[in-house]
């Protein structure tokens, strides 16, 4: 099973206390790598190798939960790779500039 990104809407997550309860409930599940909570949109994003149904079941103890989306977590990795390639190009350009400066 590959890593999944599950976005949930926790309708009872209106303040810091319920936000913390939701995060702690999700953290108890085996296989979760990261949890992000957005209090304004009442959304909880969970990334890891877990069953989305198990996450919802656990969060129902906190309050009403709706699944917004379930998908692969590869989007974040692609962005990181692009950033790394940009950094490598910049370093390569700096090395070329140093070599030109030494030749002069």
N, C-alpha and C positions, 0 to 999 in steps of 0.2 A: 504494500500500500504506500503510495507516494504522499508527500506533504500536501496538506490541504489548507486553504484559507477560508474560514467560515466567518461570515458577517451576520451578527444577530442584533435584533432590536429588542432591548429589554425595556418594556414600557413602564416599569416601576422605578427605573434608574433616574431619579430626579435630583438627588443630592449626593454629596461626597460619601455619606454613610452607606447608602444602597449601592453606590458605585464600587466601594471597597468590598462589600459583601459579594457582588457579582464577580469581581476579579478573584476573590478567594475561592469561590465555588468552582470557577473554571480552572483555577490552578491545581485543584485536587485531582483532576483527571490525568491519567497516565498518557504521555506522548505529546503533551503540549509544549511547544518551544517558546512562543511569545503571546502576550495578551496586550491588547490596546483598547482603552475605553474612551469613548467620546461622550461626555456628559450632555453637551448641547444637542446632539442628534440622537441621544439615547442608544448609541450603537456600541457593540462589543465585538472586536475583531480578534479571532483566535487562529493562530497558525501552528501546525504540527501534524504529527501522524496520529490522528484520533478519529473516533466515530462521531460525526456531527449530531447524531441522535442522542448519544451519551452526554454530549455537552448541553443540549437542550434540556434533557431530563434532569441534569444536575442544576441548571439555572432556573428551572421551574420552581425550585424551593425558594428562590429569591423573589420571583414575581412572574408576570406574564411575559413570554418570550416568543418572538417571531423570527424565522429564518429569512434573512434578506438575500444572501447568496452563499453558494458553496462552489469552490473552484480550486484549481492548482495554485500553489504558492510560488510559482516560478517567476512571476512578474517582477518581484523584488530583486531576484538574483540577476535578471537581465540588466536592470538598471545599474546594479553594482558593477557588472562586467563592463558596461559602457564607460562608466566613470574610471575604471582601472585602465582601459585602453587609452582614454584621453590623457590620463596621468603619464602613461608610458610614452605617448607621443610628445608630450611637453618635455619630459626628461631627455628624450632623444634629440629634440631641437636644442635644448640647453647644451648638450654635449657637442653638437655640431658647431654651435656658436663659440664654445671654448676652443675647439680645434682651429677654427678660422682665426681667432684672436691670437693663438700661439704661432700660427704660420706668418702672421704679419710682423 
